[in-house]
């Protein structure tokens, strides 16, 4: 296949290719080349710390880059090849900087698209498997759509375009995180996994795991946070881990101050800057607030602004009129801590 031969040469030379997949057009570079990954990150523009994913030929190749637990292996056996990205713990330094997430995880795809599979097999090295659209731009089902929404600088970074015509308007890949006690669907795409519900229940074994969940949820909803602000509602009995969850959000935002529950001051504000975004973490504890009027005097609604994260402990105690983006019900279990997330 001439296209595969050409693509191999371009990728081996550190180039960036635009190629078709079973979902959308993708942007690919060698995942092990630091200079190539830097080029891709410049092409994708504002990713705000979001991890990339890689395309491999099979499970054996995947295990050179990630550690597969039993739940990951089951998903590989049941759903791959196909439009599914499986997130696992990465093997340190197995790919170039910028590919592995800040949580030490890596998303892996085995595409159900002959061109991509054959290309990766012949390379013997994974390529990045991110969509070809610029950040926040429409999903690219045609090369015209890709190019239309790129700047001249972004277009100049492309070394090869493989045009397969208009692709079917399929959903993106389903993203499943297998690094926690329960597989978590981070993005619902072309494949439905298990019974779909608005509720996800996780069990975390210690405070660090609870903080990691908080950080991943923030990263998952980062675009919402930047555009309009973000509200997290926390409920659960005393000692269930509400403040630990808030500490995880602060850790994700890069806040170094000690986070304690503002039981007596009601509200505490912490400024932060993460990548190109600055805002406030607003931490509220309304345990002692017993009327809607008293809640309204806190004027929390005014703090729901682009870049701000508002965490409210004991949220269900008072009808507030605020609509949370995430609700977390925490409770203690024999094995650790249960988080019911909706």
Secondary structure, DSSP 8 states (H G I E B T S, - for coil): -HHHHHHHHHHHTT--EEEE-SSSEEEE-BTT-HHHHHHHHHHH---TT---EEE-SSHHHHTTTEE--HHHHHHHHHH-SSSEEEEEEE-TTSS-TTTS-TTSEEEEE--S-HHHHHHHHHHTS-EE-EESS-TT----SSHHHHHHTS-HHHHHT--EE----S-------EEEE-SSSS-EEEE--SS--SS--S-EEEEESSHHHHHHHHHHHHHHTHHHHHHH-EEEEEE-STTSSHHHHHHHHHHHHT--S-----TTTSEEEEEEEETTEEEEEEEEE-TT--SHHHHHHT-GGGG--TT-EEEEETGGGS------SEEEEEEE-SSSEEEEE-
